[in-house]
Amino acid sequence: MDISSKPFIFIYKIVCPTKSEPRDFKTVYDDILKELQLDRYLDLMEILRKIRNALMHQNGIHEASDDEKDWGGKKIKFTKGKPVDYGGEVWEVLPSLSIHILDLVTVNVVISNCLSIIAPLLSRLTTVVMIDKRYLD
């Protein structure tokens, strides 16, 4: 699968600059989440990828090998040749997944990246303040 023209390749190259260009979307999110130390979201991304593939490519039928994932208190089953079993009503499960996506994107990525930028600046500021205070004594 050629994904070189996709916009997420830009993000991939920033987050994983030493890795070669990925061959599929699974590699993209696996590498990015691992690099950002967000491994706990790998199952969520796998669930979303499999749901999307079933809905977009096979009229809601899962065509890959059988798999089962637990997320948000639900056991989601992927059985070859059958519709995805969401472990409950679709309208209950999908919003729950959406909340975890927002958590991943907003809290973990945005805030942690902001902190990684701000922390060195605060460290430098503290050093400057300590030097200035020395001159006041």
N, C-alpha and C positions, 0 to 999 in steps of 0.2 A: 504494500500500500504506500503510495507516494503522498507524503504529508508535507512536503517542503514548501508548498505555497500557503499553508495555513498560518494565520497570525500567531498562534501559540508557539510557533517555532522561535519567534523573536524572544519570548519570555524564556523558553527552554535554553536558548543560547546564553542568556544573561545569568540564569540560575545555575546552569551546568556547563560552563564554558570549556571544560576539558573533555567533555564527552563528544563522541561523533554524532552526526545527525541521526535522530531516532527513525526507526522504520515504521512505527505504528503509534497510535494514540496511547495505548497501554504503557509503552515505554516512556512516553512523555510524562504522564502523571506519576508513574512509579519513580522515575528519577527526580522529578521536581519535589515531590513530597518527601522523599528520602533525604535529599539535599537540604531541605528546610526543616528537617527533623520533625516531620508531621506524618510519620509512618502510621499512626493510629487511624488515619483517614484512608488508607489503602483499600480496605474492604468497602467503604462507602463509594469510592470511585469505581471499584469493580462492579458493584451493584448497579450504579447508574449507567455504566458502559453497557452492561448486559441488558438492562431494561431498554435502553435506547436502541441497541442493535435489534432486539426482538420487535420493538414497535416500528422502527424505521425500515428494516430490511425483510422481516418475515411476518408481517401482519399480526404482531403480538405473540408469535410462537417462538420459543427458544430453540435454536437449531444446533447449538454447540453441545459439548459434553455436559452431563449432569453436574450441578454444583449447588451448594447451600451456604448462605451467609447469614450471620446474625448481626442485626444493627438496630439500635434504638428499641430494644425489647421485642423485636419481630424477627422471625426466622423466614427469610426469603429464599424460596426454592426455584431452581432453574432445572427443569427436566426436559431433555431432548424430545422435540416433537409436541410439546405441550405449552399452553400459556404460562406466563410467569405466575407463581403462587406467592402473593405478597404477604402471606401470613396474617391476613386480615383483609378488610375492605380497602380497595385501592385508594379511595378518598381519605382514608385515615392514615395510610402508610406513606403515601407520597408527600403530603405536607410535613410529616415528621422528618423525612429525608431532607426536605428543603431547609428546615431549621438547622440541620447539621451542616448543610452546604454553606449557609450564611455564617455559621460559627467558624468554619474552615477559612472562608474568604476574609471576613471582617476581623474577627478577634485574632486568629492565629497568624494570618499573613500580614495584614495591614499593621496591626499594633506591634507585632514582634519585629517587623521590618523598620517601623518608626523608632522603636527602642534601640535597635542595632545602630541606627544613625545617630540618635540623640545621646546614647551612653558615652561614646568617645568625646563628644562635644562637652558633656557635663564633666567628664574627667579632666579635660583640658581647662575648663573654667575653674574647677576646684583647685587645680595646680596654680593658676594665675592668682586666685584669691589668697591662697596660702602664701605665695611669694609677696604679695602686696601687704598682707597682715604682718609679715616679718619686718617690713620696713617701718610699720607703725609703732612697734614696741620700743 
